[in-house]
Amino acid sequence: MRAYVERQKRKAFEGAARRQSLAVAKRARNSESDEAKSLKELDALINEEQLRDEWKA
């Protein structure tokens, strides 16, 4: 029974995470959204030489 409950909790968590991820992705497609702006800033940081080298390591 415990394993069943744990599987149900995991399924619920994964479902919520997927819904949130899709919602953020949808907002990020709007170039004026905070999500899109954050992704652009993150992309700029990753493209900086020092961070790029660390990212690939």
NORWOSUL-V570410 format. One record per helix or strand. SS is the DSSP state (hx for helix, st for strand). FROM is the first residue (numbers start at 1). LEN is the number of residues. If there is no record, write none. Layout:
# NORWOSUL-V570410
SS,FROM,LEN + SS,FROM,LEN
This chain:
# NORWOSUL-V570410
hx,2,27 + hx,34,14 + hx,49,8
